[in-house]
Amino acid sequence: MSDQFDEFVVTTVKNQQQAAEMVEKLFAVAQPGAVYSEPVTVGKNTVITAAEVKVGMGFGYGAGFGSSAELDEDEAAGAEEPKDEEEGMGYGGGGGGVSGGRPIAVINIRPEGVEVEPIVDITKVMLAFFTTLGSMFFMLGKMRKAARR
Amino acid sequence: MNKMKLKDMFQWQTISGDPTMVGDVTVTPQSQALTIRWPYGGLVWNRPTAVLVERDEQTERIPIVDVTRMAQLGLLGLGLVFSVVIFLISAQHRRERNE
């Protein structure tokens, strides 16, 4: 049991350290280098792209110990022969994460000047438009129905 | 795990990146990052906000507008305003009928 326990502690501490290191790497995304690309020069023009970046992560651990003697104490009290005491432990962990990026603008550096050209995600805008339109018609329908009553 | 202070848990900061020199123009990108940390994980949302353009000893700030987000928020606002107006009109109709 003692060896098992030692192994459990060592493994848990190691896993926690690894997970903490991974989380620290996640915060590198908070730097401007994560949202701006390296400049690309074509002829006299230099282009830098800008994107929005989102990253999230979480992890967790759990462990439990127990022995048959403790668990079956009530049953064992009535038994004539004492049962062999069995001990056990279990541990587990899990984690998950999400990440996403979306281009927002292109920075165009030309000899005449610097221009920021926005990038429009037409799919997202149209989805929002039709959702709004749908909810408006739904509300209108409900109102008309209520007016008829 | 050590107890975390609220200041360490939530951070909202504007950071300037490495300047890029193209000819006589120096472009410095700026971004805004929201960082939320908790003992077993974290969340980072980073978005570009502006570029600082230095030319002939003059600095100009060009904002980066997220047109997609603006359109989405505008439509959401429109939907909310419409819902409130519809609700108020139907409430008024109900009141008139009851009178």
gemmi code that builds the backbone of each chain (N, CA, C; Angstrom):
import gemmi

chains = {
    "A": [
        ("MET", (0.837, -1.208, 0.000), (0.000, 0.000, 0.000), (0.868, 1.253, 0.000)),
        ("SER", (1.932, 1.225, 0.809), (2.814, 2.376, 0.928), (3.506, 2.680, -0.405)),
        ("ASP", (3.977, 1.595, -1.061), (4.635, 1.776, -2.364), (3.659, 2.356, -3.372)),
        ("GLN", (2.450, 1.799, -3.335), (1.403, 2.275, -4.246), (1.105, 3.743, -4.002)),
        ("PHE", (1.055, 4.089, -2.706), (0.741, 5.468, -2.326), (1.850, 6.410, -2.806)),
        ("ASP", (3.094, 5.982, -2.619), (4.235, 6.796, -3.072), (4.163, 7.017, -4.571)),
        ("GLU", (3.863, 5.931, -5.284), (3.772, 5.995, -6.740), (2.652, 6.958, -7.165)),
        ("PHE", (1.562, 6.851, -6.414), (0.407, 7.709, -6.695), (0.777, 9.180, -6.518)),
        ("VAL", (1.471, 9.488, -5.408), (1.840, 10.885, -5.124), (2.784, 11.405, -6.196)),
        ("VAL", (3.778, 10.582, -6.536), (4.769, 11.008, -7.538), (4.077, 11.264, -8.878)),
        ("THR", (3.216, 10.338, -9.278), (2.522, 10.476, -10.568), (1.625, 11.711, -10.576)),
        ("THR", (0.898, 11.906, -9.481), (-0.026, 13.048, -9.416), (0.720, 14.369, -9.493)),
        ("VAL", (1.802, 14.471, -8.719), (2.581, 15.709, -8.709), (3.155, 15.975, -10.100)),
        ("LYS", (3.646, 14.908, -10.739), (4.227, 15.042, -12.078), (3.159, 15.513, -13.071)),
        ("ASN", (2.000, 14.888, -13.005), (0.912, 15.255, -13.917), (0.462, 16.690, -13.705)),
        ("GLN", (0.382, 17.083, -12.427), (-0.047, 18.453, -12.115), (0.969, 19.459, -12.636)),
        ("GLN", (2.241, 19.131, -12.488), (3.294, 20.029, -12.983), (3.205, 20.178, -14.502)),
        ("GLN", (2.994, 19.035, -15.185), (2.892, 19.058, -16.646), (1.696, 19.903, -17.083)),
        ("ALA", (0.582, 19.725, -16.391), (-0.624, 20.478, -16.736), (-0.423, 21.967, -16.473)),
        ("ALA", (0.232, 22.296, -15.358), (0.492, 23.706, -15.039), (1.404, 24.338, -16.081)),
        ("GLU", (2.398, 23.567, -16.549), (3.301, 24.070, -17.596), (2.522, 24.337, -18.880)),
        ("MET", (1.596, 23.425, -19.183), (0.787, 23.568, -20.401), (-0.089, 24.826, -20.319)),
        ("VAL", (-0.632, 25.071, -19.118), (-1.480, 26.258, -18.927), (-0.640, 27.524, -19.084)),
        ("GLU", (0.601, 27.489, -18.581), (1.477, 28.661, -18.727), (1.748, 28.956, -20.198)),
        ("LYS", (1.884, 27.891, -20.997), (2.109, 28.068, -22.443), (0.903, 28.737, -23.088)),
        ("LEU", (-0.269, 28.449, -22.547), (-1.524, 29.010, -23.065), (-1.499, 30.541, -23.001)),
        ("PHE", (-0.867, 31.086, -21.936), (-0.893, 32.531, -21.744), (0.052, 33.270, -22.703)),
        ("ALA", (0.837, 32.529, -23.463), (1.659, 33.164, -24.505), (0.778, 33.761, -25.587)),
        ("VAL", (-0.454, 33.286, -25.673), (-1.422, 33.787, -26.663), (-1.807, 35.236, -26.353)),
        ("ALA", (-1.575, 35.670, -25.116), (-1.934, 37.043, -24.732), (-0.973, 38.072, -25.309)),
        ("GLN", (0.067, 37.632, -26.013), (1.035, 38.567, -26.589), (0.581, 39.034, -27.980)),
        ("PRO", (0.964, 40.275, -28.383), (0.542, 40.767, -29.694), (1.027, 39.894, -30.857)),
        ("GLY", (2.128, 39.198, -30.661), (2.652, 38.318, -31.708), (1.676, 37.228, -32.110)),
        ("ALA", (0.734, 36.928, -31.213), (-0.253, 35.885, -31.504), (-1.352, 36.382, -32.428)),
        ("VAL", (-1.585, 37.693, -32.458), (-2.678, 38.218, -33.285), (-2.184, 38.868, -34.591)),
        ("TYR", (-0.926, 39.248, -34.631), (-0.382, 39.860, -35.851), (0.573, 38.889, -36.521)),
        ("SER", (0.451, 38.792, -37.833), (1.342, 37.882, -38.558), (2.696, 38.562, -38.812)),
        ("GLU", (3.621, 37.790, -39.289), (4.908, 38.347, -39.692), (4.668, 39.179, -40.951)),
        ("PRO", (5.360, 40.310, -41.120), (5.142, 41.108, -42.333), (5.598, 40.385, -43.597)),
        ("VAL", (4.774, 40.487, -44.621), (5.101, 39.858, -45.915), (5.260, 40.990, -46.935)),
        ("THR", (6.421, 41.049, -47.567), (6.681, 42.129, -48.518), (6.610, 41.600, -49.944)),
        ("VAL", (5.785, 42.269, -50.740), (5.682, 41.939, -52.172), (5.869, 43.255, -52.924)),
        ("GLY", (6.970, 43.365, -53.635), (7.278, 44.616, -54.323), (7.469, 45.734, -53.306)),
        ("LYS", (6.693, 46.805, -53.477), (6.832, 47.934, -52.542), (5.817, 47.854, -51.399)),
        ("ASN", (4.958, 46.851, -51.468), (3.911, 46.714, -50.446), (4.303, 45.699, -49.378)),
        ("THR", (3.959, 46.034, -48.150), (4.162, 45.091, -47.037), (2.807, 44.868, -46.377)),
        ("VAL", (2.490, 43.616, -46.143), (1.176, 43.267, -45.591), (1.340, 42.540, -44.256)),
        ("ILE", (0.528, 42.960, -43.285), (0.469, 42.271, -41.979), (-0.993, 41.933, -41.740)),
        ("THR", (-1.273, 40.697, -41.396), (-2.671, 40.343, -41.104), (-2.905, 40.389, -39.584)),
        ("ALA", (-4.127, 40.764, -39.221), (-4.500, 40.841, -37.797), (-5.696, 39.924, -37.564)),
        ("ALA", (-5.603, 39.115, -36.535), (-6.691, 38.158, -36.243), (-7.008, 38.149, -34.754)),
        ("GLU", (-8.249, 37.807, -34.455), (-8.665, 37.649, -33.062), (-8.381, 36.199, -32.648)),
        ("VAL", (-7.846, 36.021, -31.459), (-7.506, 34.665, -31.001), (-8.138, 34.406, -29.638)),
        ("LYS", (-8.763, 33.236, -29.507), (-9.360, 32.838, -28.219), (-8.861, 31.448, -27.845)),
        ("VAL", (-8.392, 31.300, -26.641), (-7.920, 29.990, -26.178), (-8.400, 29.770, -24.744)),
        ("GLY", (-8.921, 28.595, -24.466), (-9.353, 28.259, -23.106), (-8.971, 26.830, -22.776)),
        ("MET", (-8.689, 26.595, -21.509), (-8.263, 25.245, -21.123), (-8.561, 24.976, -19.655)),
        ("GLY", (-8.832, 23.753, -19.340), (-9.059, 23.394, -17.944), (-8.721, 21.933, -17.709)),
        ("PHE", (-8.333, 21.634, -16.490), (-8.042, 20.235, -16.165), (-8.409, 19.956, -14.719)),
        ("GLY", (-8.517, 18.715, -14.379), (-8.882, 18.358, -13.010), (-8.398, 16.973, -12.636)),
        ("TYR", (-8.279, 16.763, -11.334), (-7.829, 15.463, -10.813), (-8.761, 14.978, -9.713)),
        ("GLY", (-8.733, 13.706, -9.502), (-9.482, 13.159, -8.383), (-8.847, 11.860, -7.932)),
        ("ALA", (-8.935, 11.578, -6.653), (-8.360, 10.341, -6.127), (-9.177, 9.841, -4.951)),
        ("GLY", (-9.106, 8.547, -4.735), (-9.842, 7.989, -3.596), (-9.138, 6.768, -3.033)),
        ("PHE", (-9.260, 6.590, -1.734), (-8.680, 5.422, -1.054), (-9.785, 4.689, -0.310)),
        ("GLY", (-9.539, 3.436, -0.058), (-10.527, 2.704, 0.722), (-10.048, 1.306, 1.048)),
        ("SER", (-10.674, 0.723, 2.048), (-10.341, -0.673, 2.372), (-11.650, -1.427, 2.579)),
        ("SER", (-11.592, -2.708, 2.327), (-12.793, -3.525, 2.458), (-13.250, -3.567, 3.918)),
        ("ALA", (-12.267, -3.519, 4.850), (-12.603, -3.572, 6.272), (-13.430, -2.361, 6.681)),
        ("GLU", (-13.051, -1.207, 6.139), (-13.779, 0.024, 6.464), (-15.162, 0.015, 5.819)),
        ("LEU", (-15.196, -0.471, 4.596), (-16.439, -0.419, 3.854), (-17.475, -1.391, 4.413)),
        ("ASP", (-16.987, -2.608, 4.758), (-17.919, -3.635, 5.199), (-17.923, -3.771, 6.721)),
        ("GLU", (-17.690, -2.685, 7.408), (-17.571, -2.733, 8.864), (-18.831, -3.305, 9.520)),
        ("ASP", (-19.962, -2.851, 9.057), (-21.223, -3.310, 9.649), (-21.449, -4.798, 9.387)),
        ("GLU", (-21.139, -5.192, 8.144), (-21.320, -6.612, 7.794), (-20.328, -7.485, 8.554)),
        ("ALA", (-19.085, -6.981, 8.656), (-18.026, -7.765, 9.308), (-18.289, -7.956, 10.797)),
        ("ALA", (-19.014, -7.032, 11.404), (-19.303, -7.121, 12.844), (-20.128, -8.366, 13.174)),
        ("GLY", (-20.966, -8.753, 12.223), (-21.828, -9.906, 12.461), (-21.219, -11.221, 12.014)),
        ("ALA", (-20.116, -11.129, 11.252), (-19.507, -12.346, 10.689), (-18.664, -13.072, 11.723)),
        ("GLU", (-18.642, -14.425, 11.614), (-17.869, -15.208, 12.586), (-16.377, -15.130, 12.290)),
        ("GLU", (-16.030, -15.308, 11.002), (-14.617, -15.250, 10.623), (-14.296, -13.859, 10.068)),
        ("PRO", (-13.219, -13.254, 10.565), (-12.871, -11.928, 10.020), (-12.390, -12.047, 8.565)),
        ("LYS", (-12.826, -11.135, 7.752), (-12.448, -11.150, 6.335), (-11.027, -10.611, 6.179)),
        ("ASP", (-10.353, -11.007, 5.099), (-9.039, -10.436, 4.804), (-9.234, -8.969, 4.433)),
        ("GLU", (-8.416, -8.156, 5.080), (-8.541, -6.716, 4.806), (-7.914, -6.389, 3.457)),
        ("GLU", (-8.707, -5.826, 2.619), (-8.204, -5.432, 1.303), (-8.238, -3.926, 1.184)),
        ("GLU", (-7.178, -3.422, 0.618), (-7.108, -1.973, 0.436), (-6.946, -1.645, -1.047)),
        ("GLY", (-7.401, -0.462, -1.402), (-7.254, -0.068, -2.801), (-7.301, 1.426, -2.959)),
        ("MET", (-6.862, 1.846, -4.094), (-6.915, 3.281, -4.395), (-7.102, 3.472, -5.894)),
        ("GLY", (-7.602, 4.626, -6.205), (-7.785, 4.936, -7.611), (-7.648, 6.421, -7.842)),
        ("TYR", (-7.131, 6.744, -8.954), (-7.041, 8.164, -9.273), (-7.213, 8.365, -10.767)),
        ("GLY", (-7.637, 9.562, -11.104), (-7.844, 9.880, -12.520), (-7.844, 11.372, -12.746)),
        ("GLY", (-7.690, 11.709, -13.960), (-7.683, 13.137, -14.294), (-8.166, 13.331, -15.712)),
        ("GLY", (-8.517, 14.545, -15.986), (-8.973, 14.847, -17.335), (-8.848, 16.325, -17.623)),
        ("GLY", (-8.872, 16.627, -18.872), (-8.768, 18.038, -19.244), (-9.389, 18.282, -20.597)),
        ("GLY", (-9.593, 19.525, -20.876), (-10.165, 19.880, -22.176), (-9.822, 21.306, -22.532)),
        ("GLY", (-9.986, 21.604, -23.778), (-9.660, 22.962, -24.202), (-10.361, 23.362, -25.469)),
        ("VAL", (-10.320, 24.633, -25.734), (-10.930, 25.164, -26.946), (-10.046, 26.299, -27.466)),
        ("SER", (-9.977, 26.397, -28.767), (-9.217, 27.507, -29.334), (-9.849, 27.931, -30.651)),
        ("GLY", (-9.700, 29.182, -30.974), (-10.278, 29.670, -32.229), (-9.640, 30.971, -32.655)),
        ("GLY", (-9.656, 31.194, -33.929), (-9.101, 32.436, -34.467), (-9.959, 32.934, -35.614)),
        ("ARG", (-9.956, 34.241, -35.813), (-10.768, 34.821, -36.886), (-10.035, 36.045, -37.436)),
        ("PRO", (-9.804, 36.080, -38.750), (-9.123, 37.255, -39.298), (-9.988, 38.501, -39.188)),
        ("ILE", (-9.391, 39.612, -38.840), (-10.140, 40.855, -38.620), (-9.759, 41.948, -39.637)),
        ("ALA", (-8.477, 42.058, -39.908), (-8.072, 43.136, -40.827), (-6.720, 42.827, -41.472)),
        ("VAL", (-6.483, 43.558, -42.531), (-5.188, 43.468, -43.207), (-4.554, 44.859, -43.153)),
        ("ILE", (-3.330, 44.914, -42.686), (-2.625, 46.201, -42.614), (-1.704, 46.277, -43.830)),
        ("ASN", (-1.995, 47.229, -44.657), (-1.266, 47.374, -45.912), (-0.321, 48.575, -45.801)),
        ("ILE", (0.956, 48.314, -45.822), (1.941, 49.404, -45.710), (2.497, 49.677, -47.112)),
        ("ARG", (2.132, 50.829, -47.625), (2.558, 51.207, -48.982), (3.400, 52.482, -48.910)),
        ("PRO", (4.139, 52.794, -49.962), (4.938, 54.036, -49.922), (4.053, 55.274, -49.712)),
        ("GLU", (2.792, 55.207, -50.173), (1.894, 56.372, -50.029), (1.338, 56.491, -48.604)),
        ("GLY", (1.327, 55.402, -47.881), (0.781, 55.445, -46.519), (0.364, 54.070, -46.025)),
        ("VAL", (-0.159, 54.068, -44.803), (-0.595, 52.801, -44.182), (-2.116, 52.743, -44.196)),
        ("GLU", (-2.652, 51.614, -44.639), (-4.106, 51.433, -44.702), (-4.500, 50.191, -43.917)),
        ("VAL", (-5.614, 50.298, -43.201), (-6.143, 49.121, -42.497), (-7.432, 48.720, -43.201)),
        ("GLU", (-7.404, 47.569, -43.831), (-8.600, 47.104, -44.555), (-9.288, 46.019, -43.743)),
        ("PRO", (-10.548, 46.261, -43.343), (-11.252, 45.251, -42.528), (-11.636, 44.014, -43.347)),
        ("ILE", (-11.697, 42.882, -42.669), (-12.141, 41.628, -43.301), (-13.527, 41.316, -42.738)),
        ("VAL", (-14.508, 41.224, -43.620), (-15.882, 40.955, -43.171), (-16.196, 39.474, -43.383)),
        ("ASP", (-16.605, 38.816, -42.303), (-17.013, 37.411, -42.388), (-18.507, 37.408, -42.744)),
        ("ILE", (-18.770, 37.342, -44.033), (-20.138, 37.496, -44.518), (-21.048, 36.373, -44.022)),
        ("THR", (-20.493, 35.182, -43.839), (-21.292, 34.050, -43.346), (-21.831, 34.355, -41.950)),
        ("LYS", (-20.968, 34.855, -41.083), (-21.395, 35.176, -39.706), (-22.428, 36.290, -39.704)),
        ("VAL", (-22.201, 37.298, -40.540), (-23.122, 38.434, -40.585), (-24.485, 37.976, -41.105)),
        ("MET", (-24.491, 37.148, -42.158), (-25.756, 36.668, -42.720), (-26.493, 35.766, -41.726)),
        ("LEU", (-25.738, 34.946, -41.008), (-26.364, 34.075, -39.990), (-27.035, 34.926, -38.917)),
        ("ALA", (-26.357, 35.975, -38.484), (-26.928, 36.880, -37.473), (-28.144, 37.605, -38.047)),
        ("PHE", (-28.048, 37.994, -39.329), (-29.149, 38.709, -39.975), (-30.408, 37.840, -40.037)),
        ("PHE", (-30.235, 36.598, -40.503), (-31.406, 35.720, -40.631), (-31.965, 35.303, -39.261)),
        ("THR", (-31.084, 35.168, -38.277), (-31.561, 34.862, -36.917), (-32.401, 36.016, -36.390)),
        ("THR", (-31.918, 37.243, -36.606), (-32.662, 38.433, -36.156), (-34.000, 38.524, -36.883)),
        ("LEU", (-33.934, 38.325, -38.208), (-35.153, 38.398, -39.027), (-36.170, 37.353, -38.556)),
        ("GLY", (-35.685, 36.139, -38.300), (-36.548, 35.047, -37.829), (-37.209, 35.392, -36.501)),
        ("SER", (-36.401, 35.947, -35.574), (-36.958, 36.293, -34.261), (-37.959, 37.434, -34.378)),
        ("MET", (-37.726, 38.349, -35.333), (-38.670, 39.465, -35.546), (-40.013, 38.937, -36.047)),
        ("PHE", (-39.980, 38.040, -37.025), (-41.224, 37.453, -37.560), (-41.939, 36.640, -36.486)),
        ("PHE", (-41.174, 35.938, -35.676), (-41.739, 35.138, -34.580), (-42.483, 36.050, -33.598)),
        ("MET", (-41.833, 37.162, -33.253), (-42.444, 38.128, -32.321), (-43.707, 38.732, -32.916)),
        ("LEU", (-43.629, 39.098, -34.217), (-44.790, 39.685, -34.896), (-45.965, 38.714, -34.914)),
        ("GLY", (-45.659, 37.456, -35.223), (-46.683, 36.402, -35.257), (-47.356, 36.238, -33.908)),
        ("LYS", (-46.527, 36.236, -32.866), (-47.053, 36.092, -31.495), (-47.961, 37.271, -31.159)),
        ("MET", (-47.525, 38.473, -31.580), (-48.294, 39.678, -31.265), (-49.644, 39.651, -31.983)),
        ("ARG", (-49.636, 39.258, -33.256), (-50.886, 39.198, -34.025), (-51.852, 38.175, -33.419)),
        ("LYS", (-51.280, 37.046, -33.015), (-52.103, 35.993, -32.408), (-52.752, 36.501, -31.122)),
        ("ALA", (-51.948, 37.213, -30.336), (-52.448, 37.762, -29.071), (-53.492, 38.847, -29.306)),
        ("ALA", (-53.338, 39.610, -30.396), (-54.280, 40.692, -30.703), (-55.638, 40.140, -31.120)),
        ("ARG", (-55.624, 38.954, -31.790), (-56.876, 38.336, -32.274), (-57.717, 37.792, -31.126)),
        ("ARG", (-57.057, 37.402, -30.020), (-57.788, 36.788, -28.896), (-58.723, 37.770, -28.205)),
    ],
    "B": [
        ("MET", (-1.997, 23.859, -4.914), (-1.969, 25.102, -5.689), (-2.056, 26.318, -4.749)),
        ("ASN", (-1.291, 27.365, -5.039), (-1.342, 28.559, -4.211), (-2.643, 29.300, -4.447)),
        ("LYS", (-3.053, 30.047, -3.414), (-4.256, 30.866, -3.551), (-3.941, 32.018, -4.502)),
        ("MET", (-4.864, 32.276, -5.419), (-4.598, 33.316, -6.411), (-5.292, 34.610, -6.014)),
        ("LYS", (-4.615, 35.728, -6.283), (-5.225, 37.030, -6.031), (-6.132, 37.356, -7.207)),
        ("LEU", (-7.126, 38.215, -6.944), (-8.081, 38.588, -7.994), (-7.374, 39.274, -9.162)),
        ("LYS", (-6.324, 40.060, -8.806), (-5.561, 40.783, -9.836), (-4.858, 39.808, -10.786)),
        ("ASP", (-4.414, 38.677, -10.228), (-3.748, 37.664, -11.061), (-4.762, 36.864, -11.869)),
        ("MET", (-5.971, 36.782, -11.333), (-6.996, 35.976, -12.015), (-7.560, 36.678, -13.245)),
        ("PHE", (-7.817, 37.975, -13.116), (-8.377, 38.739, -14.238), (-7.384, 39.812, -14.671)),
        ("GLN", (-7.052, 39.800, -15.936), (-6.166, 40.839, -16.457), (-6.712, 41.341, -17.782)),
        ("TRP", (-6.801, 42.653, -17.902), (-7.296, 43.271, -19.131), (-6.236, 44.291, -19.513)),
        ("GLN", (-5.422, 43.962, -20.495), (-4.291, 44.837, -20.781), (-4.109, 45.114, -22.268)),
        ("THR", (-3.586, 46.303, -22.530), (-3.245, 46.680, -23.906), (-1.734, 46.554, -24.048)),
        ("ILE", (-1.325, 45.776, -25.035), (0.102, 45.509, -25.192), (0.548, 45.945, -26.592)),
        ("SER", (1.721, 46.524, -26.648), (2.298, 46.898, -27.943), (3.294, 45.833, -28.371)),
        ("GLY", (3.243, 45.484, -29.639), (4.133, 44.458, -30.175), (5.428, 45.051, -30.686)),
        ("ASP", (6.222, 44.206, -31.318), (7.496, 44.681, -31.867), (7.246, 45.572, -33.080)),
        ("PRO", (7.913, 46.741, -33.136), (7.701, 47.624, -34.289), (8.287, 47.027, -35.575)),
        ("THR", (7.608, 47.288, -36.679), (8.072, 46.823, -37.995), (8.460, 48.056, -38.809)),
        ("MET", (9.656, 48.043, -39.359), (10.107, 49.194, -40.152), (10.032, 48.865, -41.627)),
        ("VAL", (9.304, 49.697, -42.365), (9.223, 49.545, -43.817), (9.570, 50.916, -44.406)),
        ("GLY", (10.746, 51.012, -44.994), (11.210, 52.305, -45.503), (11.350, 53.286, -44.356)),
        ("ASP", (10.689, 54.438, -44.485), (10.781, 55.436, -43.416), (9.580, 55.362, -42.460)),
        ("VAL", (8.794, 54.296, -42.577), (7.602, 54.131, -41.742), (7.845, 53.054, -40.677)),
        ("THR", (7.465, 53.372, -39.464), (7.543, 52.370, -38.384), (6.125, 52.068, -37.925)),
        ("VAL", (5.768, 50.807, -38.000), (4.417, 50.384, -37.616), (4.503, 49.546, -36.338)),
        ("THR", (3.782, 49.990, -35.314), (3.753, 49.246, -34.036), (2.342, 48.715, -33.813)),
        ("PRO", (2.171, 47.409, -33.822), (0.819, 46.867, -33.574), (0.469, 46.862, -32.091)),
        ("GLN", (-0.792, 47.096, -31.807), (-1.274, 47.052, -30.423), (-2.418, 46.046, -30.327)),
        ("SER", (-2.463, 45.358, -29.216), (-3.566, 44.409, -29.026), (-4.082, 44.504, -27.594)),
        ("GLN", (-5.292, 44.047, -27.416), (-5.923, 44.063, -26.096), (-6.200, 42.607, -25.724)),
        ("ALA", (-5.747, 42.224, -24.542), (-5.907, 40.820, -24.153), (-6.633, 40.706, -22.815)),
        ("LEU", (-7.619, 39.856, -22.795), (-8.308, 39.529, -21.546), (-7.812, 38.150, -21.113)),
        ("THR", (-7.252, 38.098, -19.930), (-6.717, 36.836, -19.414), (-7.440, 36.472, -18.132)),
        ("ILE", (-8.002, 35.301, -18.104), (-8.653, 34.801, -16.882), (-7.934, 33.508, -16.490)),
        ("ARG", (-7.415, 33.510, -15.281), (-6.702, 32.311, -14.797), (-7.459, 31.737, -13.612)),
        ("TRP", (-7.473, 30.447, -13.547), (-7.952, 29.797, -12.325), (-6.982, 28.658, -12.024)),
        ("PRO", (-7.010, 28.123, -10.818), (-5.959, 27.165, -10.446), (-5.789, 25.993, -11.414)),
        ("TYR", (-6.859, 25.589, -12.075), (-6.736, 24.431, -12.955), (-7.062, 24.782, -14.405)),
        ("GLY", (-6.577, 25.929, -14.858), (-6.795, 26.276, -16.258), (-6.814, 27.765, -16.480)),
        ("GLY", (-7.293, 28.148, -17.646), (-7.333, 29.569, -17.964), (-7.983, 29.838, -19.299)),
        ("LEU", (-8.150, 31.115, -19.566), (-8.800, 31.558, -20.792), (-8.113, 32.842, -21.261)),
        ("VAL", (-7.839, 32.916, -22.552), (-7.228, 34.114, -23.105), (-8.010, 34.546, -24.336)),
        ("TRP", (-8.363, 35.824, -24.376), (-9.030, 36.397, -25.558), (-8.195, 37.594, -25.976)),
        ("ASN", (-7.602, 37.495, -27.120), (-6.695, 38.534, -27.594), (-7.195, 39.084, -28.923)),
        ("ARG", (-7.302, 40.407, -29.011), (-7.784, 40.986, -30.266), (-6.950, 42.209, -30.642)),
        ("PRO", (-6.727, 42.402, -31.942), (-5.955, 43.580, -32.355), (-6.793, 44.842, -32.201)),
        ("THR", (-6.190, 45.927, -31.737), (-6.964, 47.160, -31.513), (-6.522, 48.310, -32.422)),
        ("ALA", (-5.234, 48.449, -32.643), (-4.772, 49.593, -33.440), (-3.331, 49.378, -33.896)),
        ("VAL", (-2.945, 50.207, -34.853), (-1.529, 50.246, -35.230), (-1.046, 51.692, -35.084)),
        ("LEU", (0.137, 51.831, -34.522), (0.741, 53.163, -34.393), (1.708, 53.350, -35.557)),
        ("VAL", (1.474, 54.375, -36.350), (2.302, 54.615, -37.536), (3.166, 55.846, -37.288)),
        ("GLU", (4.465, 55.632, -37.307), (5.401, 56.746, -37.099), (6.065, 57.098, -38.421)),
        ("ARG", (5.921, 58.353, -38.800), (6.544, 58.811, -40.047), (6.900, 60.288, -39.880)),
        ("ASP", (8.073, 60.644, -40.255), (8.566, 62.030, -40.142), (8.341, 62.584, -38.727)),
        ("GLU", (8.686, 61.782, -37.756), (8.576, 62.155, -36.326), (7.138, 62.460, -35.897)),
        ("GLN", (6.193, 61.988, -36.654), (4.784, 62.150, -36.292), (4.169, 60.767, -36.099)),
        ("THR", (3.363, 60.650, -35.051), (2.745, 59.349, -34.752), (1.242, 59.442, -34.986)),
        ("GLU", (0.750, 58.486, -35.755), (-0.687, 58.427, -36.034), (-1.215, 57.087, -35.538)),
        ("ARG", (-2.384, 57.115, -34.893), (-2.980, 55.873, -34.396), (-4.129, 55.485, -35.312)),
        ("ILE", (-3.991, 54.348, -35.965), (-5.076, 53.882, -36.840), (-5.794, 52.724, -36.131)),
        ("PRO", (-7.064, 52.927, -35.760), (-7.777, 51.845, -35.061), (-8.146, 50.698, -36.005)),
        ("ILE", (-8.184, 49.513, -35.468), (-8.601, 48.340, -36.255), (-10.030, 48.004, -35.809)),
        ("VAL", (-10.954, 48.167, -36.720), (-12.370, 47.945, -36.392), (-12.775, 46.534, -36.826)),
        ("ASP", (-13.398, 45.821, -35.893), (-13.897, 44.475, -36.204), (-15.307, 44.632, -36.790)),
        ("VAL", (-15.359, 44.728, -38.105), (-16.632, 44.999, -38.794), (-17.640, 43.862, -38.569)),
        ("THR", (-17.167, 42.637, -38.589), (-18.054, 41.477, -38.387), (-18.717, 41.547, -37.015)),
        ("ARG", (-17.907, 41.835, -35.972), (-18.439, 41.907, -34.605), (-19.430, 43.059, -34.475)),
        ("MET", (-19.089, 44.211, -35.121), (-19.973, 45.386, -35.072), (-21.324, 45.053, -35.702)),
        ("ALA", (-21.273, 44.355, -36.849), (-22.514, 43.990, -37.547), (-23.335, 43.028, -36.689)),
        ("GLN", (-22.664, 42.070, -36.079), (-23.365, 41.101, -35.220), (-24.025, 41.802, -34.030)),
        ("LEU", (-23.277, 42.703, -33.395), (-23.829, 43.421, -32.237), (-24.956, 44.357, -32.655)),
        ("GLY", (-24.791, 44.975, -33.838), (-25.842, 45.854, -34.353), (-27.136, 45.093, -34.589)),
        ("LEU", (-27.017, 43.922, -35.183), (-28.210, 43.097, -35.446), (-28.836, 42.607, -34.144)),
        ("LEU", (-27.985, 42.269, -33.186), (-28.498, 41.839, -31.875), (-29.267, 42.984, -31.209)),
        ("GLY", (-28.684, 44.180, -31.283), (-29.343, 45.362, -30.723), (-30.666, 45.644, -31.406)),
        ("LEU", (-30.665, 45.519, -32.737), (-31.889, 45.740, -33.523), (-32.984, 44.757, -33.091)),
        ("GLY", (-32.591, 43.493, -32.927), (-33.542, 42.459, -32.498), (-34.105, 42.758, -31.124)),
        ("LEU", (-33.230, 43.225, -30.215), (-33.677, 43.535, -28.846), (-34.632, 44.734, -28.838)),
        ("VAL", (-34.269, 45.776, -29.608), (-35.122, 46.974, -29.686), (-36.486, 46.592, -30.256)),
        ("PHE", (-36.469, 45.790, -31.315), (-37.706, 45.342, -31.954), (-38.574, 44.568, -30.950)),
        ("SER", (-37.945, 43.675, -30.197), (-38.684, 42.882, -29.208), (-39.333, 43.778, -28.161)),
        ("VAL", (-38.578, 44.776, -27.685), (-39.110, 45.687, -26.655), (-40.279, 46.489, -27.219)),
        ("VAL", (-40.123, 46.986, -28.465), (-41.186, 47.779, -29.098), (-42.453, 46.932, -29.270)),
        ("ILE", (-42.276, 45.714, -29.762), (-43.419, 44.808, -29.960), (-44.118, 44.535, -28.631)),
        ("PHE", (-43.311, 44.309, -27.592), (-43.857, 44.028, -26.267), (-44.670, 45.225, -25.755)),
        ("LEU", (-44.116, 46.437, -25.936), (-44.798, 47.641, -25.456), (-46.103, 47.878, -26.224)),
        ("ILE", (-46.057, 47.668, -27.560), (-47.261, 47.875, -28.378), (-48.355, 46.889, -27.966)),
        ("SER", (-47.974, 45.618, -27.808), (-48.981, 44.609, -27.454), (-49.539, 44.858, -26.048)),
        ("ALA", (-48.699, 45.361, -25.148), (-49.160, 45.684, -23.784), (-50.159, 46.833, -23.825)),
        ("GLN", (-49.893, 47.813, -24.700), (-50.789, 48.963, -24.826), (-52.136, 48.536, -25.413)),
        ("HIS", (-52.084, 47.678, -26.442), (-53.318, 47.154, -27.059), (-54.175, 46.436, -26.024)),
        ("ARG", (-53.509, 45.628, -25.203), (-54.205, 44.846, -24.177), (-54.904, 45.780, -23.166)),
        ("ARG", (-54.158, 46.850, -22.808), (-54.681, 47.808, -21.835), (-55.912, 48.521, -22.411)),
        ("GLU", (-55.809, 48.917, -23.708), (-56.925, 49.628, -24.362), (-58.168, 48.732, -24.437)),
        ("ARG", (-57.951, 47.464, -24.746), (-59.064, 46.526, -24.880), (-59.762, 46.305, -23.537)),
        ("ASN", (-58.966, 46.226, -22.494), (-59.522, 46.010, -21.160), (-60.348, 47.218, -20.662)),
        ("GLU", (-59.925, 48.417, -21.128), (-60.647, 49.628, -20.720), (-61.985, 49.737, -21.468)),
    ],
}
model = gemmi.Model(1)
for chain_id, residues in chains.items():
    chain = gemmi.Chain(chain_id)
    for i, (resn, *xyz) in enumerate(residues, 1):
        res = gemmi.Residue()
        res.name, res.seqid = resn, gemmi.SeqId(i, " ")
        for name, pos in zip(("N", "CA", "C"), xyz):
            atom = gemmi.Atom()
            atom.name, atom.element = name, gemmi.Element(name[0])
            atom.pos, atom.b_iso = gemmi.Position(*pos), 0.0
            res.add_atom(atom)
        chain.add_residue(res)
    model.add_chain(chain)
structure = gemmi.Structure()
structure.add_model(model)
structure.setup_entities()
